[in-house]
């Protein structure tokens, strides 16, 4: 069933933080309410917009658009960055992620003709990797980044959430 017509996109609220983290922990993810509370504080400070997909009164997905990324290949270039995008596994493949991305890209398009993101390399990011490619994102060619730094060729690393590749997309 397509849940798109039943889903509302809105800004993140304080009460969402614990709810999202609890649902993610049920999926086996390492999640904490503090991560979402930091996003909420960044939004209040004007650094980003934090969006939530709500279905049946509960948050089921989220995305954040940071206006001026402080690290990565797009830092200092006026290119907004999608940070921390996710949809609960039970709600995937129903258009909710695309709705969140549509809103994020629309907001970024008000400030820039390009949007960027970093995607993790391990299999937990497989669905996001496929979605980004389908949406027209391309790798920037800077190679793997680890813990906010370019990872030199043959350097040791851990295939965790900090091992990423950067991508961008022209938005109109």
C-alpha positions in Angstrom: 0.0 0.0 0.0 1.2 3.5 -0.9 1.3 5.6 2.3 2.1 8.8 0.5 -1.4 10.2 0.6 -1.6 9.5 4.4 1.8 11.0 5.2 2.4 14.5 6.3 5.8 16.3 6.2 6.4 18.7 9.0 9.2 20.1 11.1 10.8 18.1 13.9 9.4 18.5 17.4 10.8 17.8 20.8 8.4 14.9 21.3 9.6 13.2 18.1 13.2 12.7 19.4 12.5 9.9 21.8 9.8 8.3 19.6 12.1 8.1 16.5 15.0 6.7 18.6 12.8 4.1 20.2 11.5 2.8 16.9 15.1 2.7 15.5 16.3 0.7 18.4 13.5 -1.8 17.8 15.1 -2.3 14.3 18.5 -2.9 15.9 19.9 0.5 15.1 22.2 2.4 17.4 19.9 5.3 18.1 19.5 7.9 20.8 17.1 10.8 21.4 20.1 13.1 21.9 21.0 12.9 18.2 17.6 14.2 17.3 17.7 16.8 20.1 20.9 18.1 18.5 19.2 18.4 15.2 16.4 20.3 16.9 18.9 22.7 18.5 20.6 23.2 15.2 17.3 24.0 13.5 16.5 26.5 16.3 19.9 28.1 15.7 19.1 28.5 12.0 21.8 26.0 10.9 19.3 23.6 9.3 15.8 22.6 8.8 14.8 19.2 10.3 11.8 17.5 8.7 9.8 14.5 9.8 7.4 12.3 7.9 4.4 11.6 10.1 2.0 8.7 9.6 -1.0 8.0 11.9 0.3 10.6 14.3 3.8 9.1 14.7 7.1 10.0 13.1 8.3 7.4 10.6 11.1 9.2 8.8 13.3 12.2 8.9 15.7 14.3 7.0 17.8 17.4 7.8 19.1 20.0 5.4 22.1 21.9 6.7 22.6 25.3 4.9 26.4 25.6 5.3 28.2 22.3 5.9 31.3 22.7 7.9 33.3 19.7 6.6 33.4 17.6 3.5 34.1 18.5 -0.1 31.2 21.0 -0.3 32.2 22.9 2.9 32.3 26.7 2.3 30.8 26.5 -1.1 27.2 27.6 -0.3 25.9 24.1 -1.2 23.3 22.8 1.3 23.8 19.2 2.6 21.3 16.5 3.5 22.4 15.0 6.8 20.8 12.1 8.6 18.0 10.8 6.3 16.1 7.7 7.3 12.7 6.0 7.0 11.7 3.2 9.4 12.1 -0.2 7.7 8.4 -1.1 8.1 7.5 2.1 6.0 10.0 1.8 3.2 9.2 1.3 -0.5 6.0 3.3 -0.1 7.1 6.8 -1.3 7.8 8.3 2.1 11.5 8.6 1.6 10.9 10.3 -1.8 8.5 12.7 -0.1 11.1 13.7 2.4 13.7 14.1 -0.3 11.3 16.2 -2.4 10.8 18.6 0.4 14.5 18.7 1.3 15.5 19.4 -2.3 12.8 22.1 -2.7 14.0 23.9 0.4 17.7 23.6 -0.7 16.7 24.9 -4.1 15.6 28.2 -2.6 19.3 28.8 -1.7 21.3 26.9 -4.2 21.2 25.2 -7.5 23.0 22.2 -6.0 22.5 19.9 -3.0 24.9 17.5 -1.5 25.0 14.5 0.9 27.2 11.9 2.3 26.2 8.2 2.2 27.6 5.4 4.3 29.3 2.5 2.6 28.1 -0.5 4.6 25.1 -2.5 3.7 22.8 -0.7 6.2 22.9 2.2 3.7 22.0 0.1 0.7 18.4 1.4 0.4 19.6 5.0 0.6 22.4 4.4 -1.9 19.9 3.1 -4.4 17.4 5.9 -3.7 20.1 8.6 -4.2 21.2 7.1 -7.6 17.6 6.9 -8.8 17.1 10.5 -7.8 20.1 11.7 -9.9 22.8 12.1 -7.3 26.3 11.5 -8.5 29.5 10.8 -6.6 31.8 13.9 -6.3 35.0 11.9 -7.0 36.8 12.8 -3.8 36.9 9.2 -2.6 36.1 7.8 0.8 35.9 10.0 3.8 36.3 8.7 7.4 35.5 10.7 10.5 35.3 14.0 8.4 38.6 13.6 6.6 39.6 12.2 3.2 40.7 8.7 3.6 44.1 8.2 1.9 44.4 5.2 -0.5 45.1 1.9 1.4 44.6 3.6 4.8 43.0 1.4 7.5 39.5 2.3 8.6 36.4 0.7 10.1 33.3 0.1 7.9 31.1 2.0 10.3 28.7 5.0 10.0 31.7 7.4 9.6 32.9 5.8 6.4 31.1 7.8 3.6 31.2 8.8 0.0 29.9 12.3 -1.0 27.4 12.9 -3.7 25.7 16.0 -5.2 22.8 16.8 -7.5 21.8 19.8 -9.6 18.4 21.1 -8.5 16.3 23.5 -10.4 
